[in-house]
Amino acid sequence: MAKITVKPGPREKPGPRPRADVVVGVKLGRIACEPSCLYVNRGDKIVWRFDPSHAYAVIIKVFAGPLDWDYAVVRRGAGRLRAAVARDAKPGFYPYAVVAEVEGRLLVADPEIIIPPPRGGH
């Protein structure tokens, strides 16, 4: 997926955007994602923080996802992944998968990203 740069419109002021953090780890043979239901707004930044002892993948499970990428692979030891929510992302429910490789097995969690309608309903 190509990265698209969107300049702020006349009503938006450029500047730092809010950030949402997701902490991902493996406990008792299961993936834990906190929060498992992530509420974000257009233009927000998301940072996933991983237990660096495993390799991970994050896969958006819809055709037209809200992020600046559709999937990403995180190598063992990396510990962090960043994404930006598109400024023109449609409000809605976006399921995604977090996959971890643990001792030759793939573990899967199914958290979600939710983008509420903007103020005024558009």
A tleap script that builds the chain and sets N, CA, C and O, in Angstrom:
source leaprc.protein.ff14SB
mol = sequence {
  NMET ALA LYS ILE THR VAL LYS PRO GLY PRO
  ARG GLU LYS PRO GLY PRO ARG PRO ARG ALA
  ASP VAL VAL VAL GLY VAL LYS LEU GLY ARG
  ILE ALA CYS GLU PRO SER CYS LEU TYR VAL
  ASN ARG GLY ASP LYS ILE VAL TRP ARG PHE
  ASP PRO SER HIE ALA TYR ALA VAL ILE ILE
  LYS VAL PHE ALA GLY PRO LEU ASP TRP ASP
  TYR ALA VAL VAL ARG ARG GLY ALA GLY ARG
  LEU ARG ALA ALA VAL ALA ARG ASP ALA LYS
  PRO GLY PHE TYR PRO TYR ALA VAL VAL ALA
  GLU VAL GLU GLY ARG LEU LEU VAL ALA ASP
  PRO GLU ILE ILE ILE PRO PRO PRO ARG GLY
  GLY CHIE
}
set mol.1.N position { 0.845 -1.168 0.000 }
set mol.1.CA position { 0.000 0.000 0.000 }
set mol.1.C position { 0.886 1.226 0.000 }
set mol.1.O position { 1.805 1.332 0.813 }
set mol.2.N position { 0.623 2.144 -0.895 }
set mol.2.CA position { 1.418 3.350 -0.987 }
set mol.2.C position { 1.059 4.311 0.133 }
set mol.2.O position { -0.101 4.416 0.532 }
set mol.3.N position { 2.054 5.002 0.629 }
set mol.3.CA position { 1.815 5.989 1.677 }
set mol.3.C position { 1.344 7.276 1.031 }
set mol.3.O position { 1.957 7.764 0.082 }
set mol.4.N position { 0.260 7.823 1.542 }
set mol.4.CA position { -0.309 9.042 1.004 }
set mol.4.C position { -0.145 10.135 2.043 }
set mol.4.O position { -0.477 9.943 3.213 }
set mol.5.N position { 0.367 11.280 1.619 }
set mol.5.CA position { 0.509 12.406 2.525 }
set mol.5.C position { -0.670 13.334 2.306 }
set mol.5.O position { -0.936 13.759 1.182 }
set mol.6.N position { -1.371 13.644 3.375 }
set mol.6.CA position { -2.530 14.523 3.312 }
set mol.6.C position { -2.210 15.785 4.081 }
set mol.6.O position { -1.839 15.730 5.253 }
set mol.7.N position { -2.355 16.931 3.418 }
set mol.7.CA position { -2.092 18.206 4.093 }
set mol.7.C position { -3.342 18.651 4.835 }
set mol.7.O position { -4.456 18.377 4.390 }
set mol.8.N position { -3.169 19.341 5.974 }
set mol.8.CA position { -4.334 19.800 6.730 }
set mol.8.C position { -5.197 20.735 5.900 }
set mol.8.O position { -4.687 21.545 5.125 }
set mol.9.N position { -6.505 20.616 6.068 }
set mol.9.CA position { -7.444 21.501 5.392 }
set mol.9.C position { -7.481 22.856 6.072 }
set mol.9.O position { -6.769 23.072 7.052 }
set mol.10.N position { -8.295 23.768 5.573 }
set mol.10.CA position { -8.296 25.122 6.115 }
set mol.10.C position { -8.756 25.216 7.568 }
set mol.10.O position { -8.394 26.173 8.251 }
set mol.11.N position { -9.539 24.259 8.064 }
set mol.11.CA position { -10.037 24.328 9.433 }
set mol.11.C position { -9.153 23.574 10.425 }
set mol.11.O position { -9.326 23.710 11.636 }
set mol.12.N position { -8.208 22.783 9.920 }
set mol.12.CA position { -7.348 22.016 10.805 }
set mol.12.C position { -6.051 22.748 11.041 }
set mol.12.O position { -5.492 23.348 10.124 }
set mol.13.N position { -5.571 22.702 12.264 }
set mol.13.CA position { -4.282 23.290 12.591 }
set mol.13.C position { -3.257 22.173 12.644 }
set mol.13.O position { -3.472 21.166 13.318 }
set mol.14.N position { -2.127 22.342 11.928 }
set mol.14.CA position { -1.107 21.312 12.017 }
set mol.14.C position { -0.523 21.257 13.430 }
set mol.14.O position { -0.510 22.257 14.148 }
set mol.15.N position { -0.052 20.100 13.805 }
set mol.15.CA position { 0.534 19.945 15.122 }
set mol.15.C position { 0.502 18.509 15.551 }
set mol.15.O position { 0.051 17.645 14.799 }
set mol.16.N position { 0.976 18.232 16.754 }
set mol.16.CA position { 1.001 16.848 17.216 }
set mol.16.C position { -0.407 16.278 17.327 }
set mol.16.O position { -1.338 16.968 17.743 }
set mol.17.N position { -0.548 15.027 16.954 }
set mol.17.CA position { -1.838 14.355 17.026 }
set mol.17.C position { -1.837 13.431 18.237 }
set mol.17.O position { -0.778 12.985 18.680 }
set mol.18.N position { -3.019 13.142 18.772 }
set mol.18.CA position { -3.089 12.207 19.902 }
set mol.18.C position { -2.517 10.842 19.537 }
set mol.18.O position { -2.513 10.448 18.371 }
set mol.19.N position { -2.035 10.126 20.551 }
set mol.19.CA position { -1.441 8.816 20.334 }
set mol.19.C position { -2.145 7.790 21.203 }
set mol.19.O position { -2.481 8.054 22.357 }
set mol.20.N position { -2.361 6.617 20.627 }
set mol.20.CA position { -2.944 5.493 21.351 }
set mol.20.C position { -1.898 4.385 21.422 }
set mol.20.O position { -1.251 4.075 20.421 }
set mol.21.N position { -1.729 3.790 22.599 }
set mol.21.CA position { -0.771 2.702 22.782 }
set mol.21.C position { -1.504 1.387 22.986 }
set mol.21.O position { -2.516 1.329 23.685 }
set mol.22.N position { -0.979 0.323 22.364 }
set mol.22.CA position { -1.485 -1.032 22.558 }
set mol.22.C position { -0.312 -1.868 23.051 }
set mol.22.O position { 0.732 -1.914 22.399 }
set mol.23.N position { -0.470 -2.522 24.186 }
set mol.23.CA position { 0.581 -3.374 24.746 }
set mol.23.C position { 0.232 -4.820 24.411 }
set mol.23.O position { -0.867 -5.289 24.705 }
set mol.24.N position { 1.185 -5.525 23.788 }
set mol.24.CA position { 0.961 -6.902 23.339 }
set mol.24.C position { 1.987 -7.815 23.993 }
set mol.24.O position { 3.183 -7.526 23.977 }
set mol.25.N position { 1.518 -8.916 24.567 }
set mol.25.CA position { 2.413 -9.892 25.174 }
set mol.25.C position { 1.816 -11.282 25.105 }
set mol.25.O position { 0.645 -11.449 24.765 }
set mol.26.N position { 2.622 -12.277 25.427 }
set mol.26.CA position { 2.178 -13.666 25.443 }
set mol.26.C position { 2.202 -14.140 26.887 }
set mol.26.O position { 3.229 -14.069 27.563 }
set mol.27.N position { 1.034 -14.635 27.357 }
set mol.27.CA position { 0.925 -15.151 28.718 }
set mol.27.C position { 0.160 -16.463 28.693 }
set mol.27.O position { -0.926 -16.544 28.121 }
set mol.28.N position { 0.719 -17.476 29.305 }
set mol.28.CA position { 0.078 -18.794 29.401 }
set mol.28.C position { -0.389 -19.316 28.041 }
set mol.28.O position { -1.478 -19.877 27.920 }
set mol.29.N position { 0.448 -19.125 27.024 }
set mol.29.CA position { 0.137 -19.656 25.700 }
set mol.29.C position { -0.915 -18.879 24.932 }
set mol.29.O position { -1.454 -19.390 23.951 }
set mol.30.N position { -1.222 -17.654 25.350 }
set mol.30.CA position { -2.217 -16.811 24.664 }
set mol.30.C position { -1.644 -15.414 24.464 }
set mol.30.O position { -0.790 -14.962 25.225 }
set mol.31.N position { -2.132 -14.737 23.422 }
set mol.31.CA position { -1.742 -13.346 23.208 }
set mol.31.C position { -2.683 -12.453 23.998 }
set mol.31.O position { -3.899 -12.646 23.994 }
set mol.32.N position { -2.106 -11.483 24.666 }
set mol.32.CA position { -2.905 -10.475 25.371 }
set mol.32.C position { -2.641 -9.124 24.712 }
set mol.32.O position { -1.488 -8.710 24.586 }
set mol.33.N position { -3.710 -8.433 24.290 }
set mol.33.CA position { -3.628 -7.095 23.711 }
set mol.33.C position { -4.412 -6.151 24.606 }
set mol.33.O position { -5.604 -6.353 24.841 }
set mol.34.N position { -3.749 -5.128 25.101 }
set mol.34.CA position { -4.428 -4.148 25.959 }
set mol.34.C position { -4.241 -2.757 25.394 }
set mol.34.O position { -3.106 -2.291 25.300 }
set mol.35.N position { -5.302 -2.079 25.016 }
set mol.35.CA position { -6.685 -2.537 25.066 }
set mol.35.C position { -7.006 -3.425 23.871 }
set mol.35.O position { -6.368 -3.320 22.823 }
set mol.36.N position { -7.984 -4.290 24.026 }
set mol.36.CA position { -8.388 -5.153 22.914 }
set mol.36.C position { -9.365 -4.429 21.990 }
set mol.36.O position { -9.541 -4.826 20.838 }
set mol.37.N position { -9.989 -3.386 22.483 }
set mol.37.CA position { -10.890 -2.554 21.688 }
set mol.37.C position { -10.318 -1.137 21.735 }
set mol.37.O position { -10.388 -0.468 22.766 }
set mol.38.N position { -9.760 -0.692 20.631 }
set mol.38.CA position { -9.031 0.573 20.577 }
set mol.38.C position { -9.871 1.632 19.873 }
set mol.38.O position { -10.174 1.503 18.687 }
set mol.39.N position { -10.242 2.672 20.600 }
set mol.39.CA position { -10.991 3.789 20.023 }
set mol.39.C position { -9.997 4.877 19.621 }
set mol.39.O position { -9.225 5.361 20.448 }
set mol.40.N position { -10.025 5.256 18.338 }
set mol.40.CA position { -9.136 6.301 17.828 }
set mol.40.C position { -9.939 7.241 16.933 }
set mol.40.O position { -11.069 6.939 16.548 }
set mol.41.N position { -9.346 8.364 16.615 }
set mol.41.CA position { -9.948 9.339 15.717 }
set mol.41.C position { -9.083 9.515 14.481 }
set mol.41.O position { -7.924 9.102 14.457 }
set mol.42.N position { -9.647 10.122 13.474 }
set mol.42.CA position { -8.893 10.419 12.256 }
set mol.42.C position { -7.639 11.210 12.620 }
set mol.42.O position { -7.691 12.151 13.412 }
set mol.43.N position { -6.508 10.811 12.027 }
set mol.43.CA position { -5.260 11.513 12.255 }
set mol.43.C position { -4.485 11.076 13.485 }
set mol.43.O position { -3.348 11.509 13.671 }
set mol.44.N position { -5.067 10.227 14.336 }
set mol.44.CA position { -4.349 9.747 15.525 }
set mol.44.C position { -3.182 8.847 15.125 }
set mol.44.O position { -3.152 8.297 14.025 }
set mol.45.N position { -2.246 8.713 16.019 }
set mol.45.CA position { -1.127 7.779 15.859 }
set mol.45.C position { -1.362 6.600 16.796 }
set mol.45.O position { -1.851 6.773 17.913 }
set mol.46.N position { -1.007 5.389 16.332 }
set mol.46.CA position { -1.109 4.185 17.153 }
set mol.46.C position { 0.287 3.595 17.281 }
set mol.46.O position { 1.023 3.508 16.298 }
set mol.47.N position { 0.652 3.185 18.504 }
set mol.47.CA position { 1.927 2.507 18.739 }
set mol.47.C position { 1.626 1.186 19.437 }
set mol.47.O position { 1.049 1.164 20.524 }
set mol.48.N position { 2.026 0.070 18.794 }
set mol.48.CA position { 1.933 -1.239 19.426 }
set mol.48.C position { 3.280 -1.492 20.095 }
set mol.48.O position { 4.327 -1.282 19.482 }
set mol.49.N position { 3.259 -1.941 21.345 }
set mol.49.CA position { 4.477 -2.273 22.086 }
set mol.49.C position { 4.441 -3.779 22.371 }
set mol.49.O position { 3.532 -4.278 23.034 }
set mol.50.N position { 5.442 -4.485 21.857 }
set mol.50.CA position { 5.470 -5.944 21.914 }
set mol.50.C position { 6.510 -6.450 22.889 }
set mol.50.O position { 7.528 -5.801 23.129 }
set mol.51.N position { 6.238 -7.630 23.453 }
set mol.51.CA position { 7.245 -8.383 24.191 }
set mol.51.C position { 8.317 -8.740 23.161 }
set mol.51.O position { 8.018 -9.466 22.213 }
set mol.52.N position { 9.547 -8.262 23.309 }
set mol.52.CA position { 10.556 -8.459 22.267 }
set mol.52.C position { 11.069 -9.890 22.121 }
set mol.52.O position { 11.895 -10.151 21.246 }
set mol.53.N position { 10.603 -10.825 22.954 }
set mol.53.CA position { 11.107 -12.195 22.852 }
set mol.53.C position { 10.395 -13.019 21.777 }
set mol.53.O position { 10.705 -14.198 21.609 }
set mol.54.N position { 9.443 -12.418 21.042 }
set mol.54.CA position { 8.719 -13.134 19.978 }
set mol.54.C position { 8.657 -12.289 18.720 }
set mol.54.O position { 8.847 -11.074 18.768 }
set mol.55.N position { 8.386 -12.942 17.579 }
set mol.55.CA position { 8.109 -12.240 16.323 }
set mol.55.C position { 6.596 -12.097 16.199 }
set mol.55.O position { 5.849 -12.974 16.633 }
set mol.56.N position { 6.144 -10.990 15.605 }
set mol.56.CA position { 4.711 -10.706 15.505 }
set mol.56.C position { 4.345 -10.238 14.107 }
set mol.56.O position { 5.204 -9.815 13.335 }
set mol.57.N position { 3.050 -10.320 13.791 }
set mol.57.CA position { 2.483 -9.693 12.599 }
set mol.57.C position { 1.173 -9.044 13.015 }
set mol.57.O position { 0.452 -9.568 13.864 }
set mol.58.N position { 0.872 -7.904 12.414 }
set mol.58.CA position { -0.404 -7.226 12.607 }
set mol.58.C position { -1.038 -7.122 11.229 }
set mol.58.O position { -0.423 -6.612 10.292 }
set mol.59.N position { -2.281 -7.610 11.106 }
set mol.59.CA position { -2.956 -7.682 9.815 }
set mol.59.C position { -4.334 -7.040 9.943 }
set mol.59.O position { -5.152 -7.477 10.753 }
set mol.60.N position { -4.590 -6.012 9.153 }
set mol.60.CA position { -5.907 -5.380 9.125 }
set mol.60.C position { -6.802 -6.280 8.271 }
set mol.60.O position { -6.449 -6.616 7.140 }
set mol.61.N position { -7.967 -6.674 8.815 }
set mol.61.CA position { -8.795 -7.698 8.168 }
set mol.61.C position { -9.971 -7.123 7.373 }
set mol.61.O position { -11.050 -7.714 7.339 }
set mol.62.N position { -9.759 -5.980 6.743 }
set mol.62.CA position { -10.780 -5.398 5.869 }
set mol.62.C position { -10.100 -4.941 4.590 }
set mol.62.O position { -8.888 -4.723 4.565 }
set mol.63.N position { -10.891 -4.795 3.519 }
set mol.63.CA position { -10.325 -4.437 2.221 }
set mol.63.C position { -9.709 -3.034 2.226 }
set mol.63.O position { -8.597 -2.845 1.734 }
set mol.64.N position { -10.414 -2.068 2.770 }
set mol.64.CA position { -9.917 -0.687 2.816 }
set mol.64.C position { -9.774 -0.292 4.284 }
set mol.64.O position { -10.712 0.230 4.885 }
set mol.65.N position { -8.609 -0.539 4.851 }
set mol.65.CA position { -8.381 -0.263 6.258 }
set mol.65.C position { -8.143 1.210 6.545 }
set mol.65.O position { -7.934 2.001 5.625 }
set mol.66.N position { -8.175 1.582 7.828 }
set mol.66.CA position { -8.041 2.986 8.205 }
set mol.66.C position { -6.607 3.459 8.417 }
set mol.66.O position { -6.376 4.646 8.646 }
set mol.67.N position { -5.633 2.536 8.344 }
set mol.67.CA position { -4.253 2.899 8.674 }
set mol.67.C position { -3.441 3.183 7.415 }
set mol.67.O position { -3.923 3.009 6.296 }
set mol.68.N position { -2.209 3.620 7.616 }
set mol.68.CA position { -1.328 3.907 6.483 }
set mol.68.C position { -0.606 2.655 5.979 }
set mol.68.O position { 0.294 2.758 5.146 }
set mol.69.N position { -0.991 1.475 6.474 }
set mol.69.CA position { -0.521 0.187 5.965 }
set mol.69.C position { -1.593 -0.866 6.244 }
set mol.69.O position { -2.462 -0.666 7.093 }
set mol.70.N position { -1.526 -2.003 5.515 }
set mol.70.CA position { -2.514 -3.081 5.670 }
set mol.70.C position { -2.011 -4.221 6.553 }
set mol.70.O position { -2.802 -4.911 7.196 }
set mol.71.N position { -0.692 -4.415 6.581 }
set mol.71.CA position { -0.108 -5.444 7.440 }
set mol.71.C position { 1.330 -5.038 7.741 }
set mol.71.O position { 1.941 -4.264 7.004 }
set mol.72.N position { 1.849 -5.568 8.822 }
set mol.72.CA position { 3.239 -5.297 9.190 }
set mol.72.C position { 3.780 -6.501 9.940 }
set mol.72.O position { 3.046 -7.186 10.653 }
set mol.73.N position { 5.063 -6.750 9.773 }
set mol.73.CA position { 5.753 -7.828 10.474 }
set mol.73.C position { 6.775 -7.197 11.409 }
set mol.73.O position { 7.517 -6.294 11.024 }
set mol.74.N position { 6.799 -7.687 12.640 }
set mol.74.CA position { 7.721 -7.176 13.656 }
set mol.74.C position { 8.672 -8.309 14.021 }
set mol.74.O position { 8.245 -9.337 14.547 }
set mol.75.N position { 9.937 -8.126 13.747 }
set mol.75.CA position { 10.925 -9.163 14.048 }
set mol.75.C position { 11.158 -9.284 15.548 }
set mol.75.O position { 10.965 -8.334 16.307 }
set mol.76.N position { 11.570 -10.456 15.945 }
set mol.76.CA position { 11.924 -10.695 17.343 }
set mol.76.C position { 12.950 -9.640 17.773 }
set mol.76.O position { 13.921 -9.375 17.064 }
set mol.77.N position { 12.719 -9.054 18.930 }
set mol.77.CA position { 13.624 -8.049 19.463 }
set mol.77.C position { 13.260 -6.618 19.105 }
set mol.77.O position { 13.781 -5.683 19.712 }
set mol.78.N position { 12.362 -6.424 18.117 }
set mol.78.CA position { 12.038 -5.064 17.679 }
set mol.78.C position { 11.222 -4.313 18.732 }
set mol.78.O position { 11.577 -3.196 19.108 }
set mol.79.N position { 10.148 -4.908 19.201 }
set mol.79.CA position { 9.403 -4.344 20.312 }
set mol.79.C position { 8.413 -3.244 20.030 }
set mol.79.O position { 7.622 -2.920 20.916 }
set mol.80.N position { 8.402 -2.634 18.831 }
set mol.80.CA position { 7.508 -1.503 18.608 }
set mol.80.C position { 7.077 -1.412 17.144 }
set mol.80.O position { 7.844 -1.732 16.236 }
set mol.81.N position { 5.837 -0.970 16.934 }
set mol.81.CA position { 5.284 -0.771 15.593 }
set mol.81.C position { 4.412 0.476 15.636 }
set mol.81.O position { 3.645 0.673 16.579 }
set mol.82.N position { 4.532 1.318 14.612 }
set mol.82.CA position { 3.757 2.562 14.551 }
set mol.82.C position { 2.850 2.575 13.334 }
set mol.82.O position { 3.160 1.991 12.296 }
set mol.83.N position { 1.708 3.266 13.490 }
set mol.83.CA position { 0.776 3.465 12.376 }
set mol.83.C position { 0.071 4.796 12.572 }
set mol.83.O position { -0.025 5.311 13.686 }
set mol.84.N position { -0.417 5.339 11.473 }
set mol.84.CA position { -1.218 6.567 11.516 }
set mol.84.C position { -2.609 6.252 10.994 }
set mol.84.O position { -2.764 5.552 9.993 }
set mol.85.N position { -3.619 6.773 11.679 }
set mol.85.CA position { -4.997 6.642 11.209 }
set mol.85.C position { -5.187 7.721 10.143 }
set mol.85.O position { -4.902 8.894 10.386 }
set mol.86.N position { -5.666 7.327 8.970 }
set mol.86.CA position { -5.845 8.276 7.869 }
set mol.86.C position { -6.790 9.402 8.267 }
set mol.86.O position { -7.775 9.175 8.970 }
set mol.87.N position { -6.491 10.598 7.821 }
set mol.87.CA position { -7.351 11.747 8.126 }
set mol.87.C position { -8.711 11.642 7.456 }
set mol.87.O position { -9.668 12.299 7.867 }
set mol.88.N position { -8.791 10.805 6.414 }
set mol.88.CA position { -10.080 10.610 5.731 }
set mol.88.C position { -10.679 9.223 6.015 }
set mol.88.O position { -11.547 8.759 5.276 }
set mol.89.N position { -10.215 8.567 7.085 }
set mol.89.CA position { -10.726 7.231 7.434 }
set mol.89.C position { -12.223 7.303 7.708 }
set mol.89.O position { -12.709 8.236 8.346 }
set mol.90.N position { -12.930 6.315 7.220 }
set mol.90.CA position { -14.374 6.262 7.449 }
set mol.90.C position { -14.655 5.754 8.863 }
set mol.90.O position { -13.983 4.841 9.342 }
set mol.91.N position { -15.644 6.343 9.528 }
set mol.91.CA position { -16.029 5.825 10.843 }
set mol.91.C position { -16.449 4.360 10.716 }
set mol.91.O position { -17.062 3.974 9.721 }
set mol.92.N position { -16.125 3.558 11.706 }
set mol.92.CA position { -16.534 2.163 11.655 }
set mol.92.C position { -15.714 1.270 12.562 }
set mol.92.O position { -14.879 1.721 13.347 }
set mol.93.N position { -15.986 -0.001 12.422 }
set mol.93.CA position { -15.385 -1.083 13.204 }
set mol.93.C position { -14.392 -1.789 12.290 }
set mol.93.O position { -14.773 -2.259 11.217 }
set mol.94.N position { -13.127 -1.872 12.693 }
set mol.94.CA position { -12.073 -2.465 11.884 }
set mol.94.C position { -11.395 -3.589 12.660 }
set mol.94.O position { -10.520 -3.323 13.485 }
set mol.95.N position { -11.784 -4.846 12.412 }
set mol.95.CA position { -11.097 -5.948 13.080 }
set mol.95.C position { -9.689 -6.115 12.509 }
set mol.95.O position { -9.446 -5.872 11.327 }
set mol.96.N position { -8.779 -6.532 13.370 }
set mol.96.CA position { -7.424 -6.838 12.910 }
set mol.96.C position { -6.913 -8.040 13.689 }
set mol.96.O position { -7.468 -8.408 14.724 }
set mol.97.N position { -5.862 -8.637 13.182 }
set mol.97.CA position { -5.275 -9.803 13.836 }
set mol.97.C position { -3.867 -9.455 14.305 }
set mol.97.O position { -3.120 -8.749 13.628 }
set mol.98.N position { -3.529 -9.971 15.480 }
set mol.98.CA position { -2.157 -9.926 15.967 }
set mol.98.C position { -1.714 -11.379 16.063 }
set mol.98.O position { -2.354 -12.190 16.732 }
set mol.99.N position { -0.619 -11.699 15.392 }
set mol.99.CA position { -0.125 -13.078 15.336 }
set mol.99.C position { 1.273 -13.103 15.949 }
set mol.99.O position { 2.107 -12.251 15.644 }
set mol.100.N position { 1.519 -14.075 16.805 }
set mol.100.CA position { 2.842 -14.248 17.415 }
set mol.100.C position { 3.351 -15.649 17.121 }
set mol.100.O position { 2.588 -16.615 17.124 }
set mol.101.N position { 4.654 -15.748 16.866 }
set mol.101.CA position { 5.295 -17.052 16.700 }
set mol.101.C position { 5.938 -17.384 18.039 }
set mol.101.O position { 6.836 -16.683 18.506 }
set mol.102.N position { 5.456 -18.475 18.650 }
set mol.102.CA position { 5.951 -18.884 19.958 }
set mol.102.C position { 6.307 -20.363 19.893 }
set mol.102.O position { 5.429 -21.214 19.755 }
set mol.103.N position { 7.598 -20.666 19.992 }
set mol.103.CA position { 8.081 -22.048 19.987 }
set mol.103.C position { 7.528 -22.858 18.823 }
set mol.103.O position { 7.098 -23.998 19.001 }
set mol.104.N position { 7.540 -22.262 17.626 }
set mol.104.CA position { 7.087 -22.961 16.424 }
set mol.104.C position { 5.582 -22.966 16.211 }
set mol.104.O position { 5.107 -23.536 15.229 }
set mol.105.N position { 4.824 -22.349 17.101 }
set mol.105.CA position { 3.366 -22.272 16.953 }
set mol.105.C position { 2.958 -20.836 16.666 }
set mol.105.O position { 3.638 -19.897 17.080 }
set mol.106.N position { 1.843 -20.667 15.955 }
set mol.106.CA position { 1.283 -19.341 15.718 }
set mol.106.C position { 0.117 -19.124 16.670 }
set mol.106.O position { -0.821 -19.920 16.705 }
set mol.107.N position { 0.175 -18.063 17.428 }
set mol.107.CA position { -0.918 -17.672 18.319 }
set mol.107.C position { -1.589 -16.450 17.709 }
set mol.107.O position { -0.908 -15.564 17.193 }
set mol.108.N position { -2.921 -16.393 17.763 }
set mol.108.CA position { -3.663 -15.316 17.112 }
set mol.108.C position { -4.624 -14.665 18.096 }
set mol.108.O position { -5.323 -15.345 18.847 }
set mol.109.N position { -4.648 -13.335 18.079 }
set mol.109.CA position { -5.638 -12.553 18.832 }
set mol.109.C position { -6.413 -11.717 17.820 }
set mol.109.O position { -5.885 -11.366 16.764 }
set mol.110.N position { -7.659 -11.400 18.141 }
set mol.110.CA position { -8.527 -10.655 17.231 }
set mol.110.C position { -9.058 -9.374 17.882 }
set mol.110.O position { -10.249 -9.291 18.185 }
set mol.111.N position { -8.196 -8.374 18.102 }
set mol.111.CA position { -8.673 -7.111 18.651 }
set mol.111.C position { -9.351 -6.274 17.561 }
set mol.111.O position { -9.524 -6.738 16.434 }
set mol.112.N position { -9.727 -5.054 17.898 }
set mol.112.CA position { -10.438 -4.213 16.937 }
set mol.112.C position { -10.065 -2.749 17.125 }
set mol.112.O position { -9.704 -2.306 18.215 }
set mol.113.N position { -10.166 -2.020 16.025 }
set mol.113.CA position { -10.011 -0.573 16.017 }
set mol.113.C position { -11.375 0.014 15.720 }
set mol.113.O position { -12.040 -0.424 14.782 }
set mol.114.N position { -11.806 0.994 16.496 }
set mol.114.CA position { -13.095 1.640 16.266 }
set mol.114.C position { -12.855 3.126 16.053 }
set mol.114.O position { -12.193 3.785 16.855 }
set mol.115.N position { -13.405 3.643 14.958 }
set mol.115.CA position { -13.325 5.065 14.668 }
set mol.115.C position { -14.749 5.611 14.747 }
set mol.115.O position { -15.583 5.267 13.909 }
set mol.116.N position { -15.044 6.457 15.738 }
set mol.116.CA position { -16.389 7.014 15.851 }
set mol.116.C position { -16.612 8.107 14.812 }
set mol.116.O position { -15.652 8.650 14.264 }
set mol.117.N position { -17.882 8.432 14.537 }
set mol.117.CA position { -18.131 9.553 13.619 }
set mol.117.C position { -17.585 10.846 14.215 }
set mol.117.O position { -17.606 11.023 15.433 }
set mol.118.N position { -17.099 11.747 13.372 }
set mol.118.CA position { -16.611 13.018 13.906 }
set mol.118.C position { -17.766 13.865 14.427 }
set mol.118.O position { -18.932 13.585 14.149 }
set mol.119.N position { -17.437 14.877 15.166 }
set mol.119.CA position { -18.479 15.788 15.654 }
set mol.119.C position { -19.211 16.371 14.456 }
set mol.119.O position { -18.588 16.760 13.469 }
set mol.120.N position { -20.504 16.428 14.542 }
set mol.120.CA position { -21.309 16.912 13.424 }
set mol.120.C position { -21.783 15.786 12.520 }
set mol.120.O position { -22.621 16.008 11.646 }
set mol.121.N position { -21.248 14.555 12.719 }
set mol.121.CA position { -21.744 13.384 12.015 }
set mol.121.C position { -21.229 13.137 10.626 }
set mol.121.O position { -21.774 12.281 9.929 }
set mol.122.N position { -20.198 13.845 10.177 }
set mol.122.CA position { -19.682 13.599 8.822 }
set mol.122.C position { -18.365 12.924 8.923 }
set mol.122.O position { -17.746 12.621 7.903 }
savepdb mol mol.pdb
quit
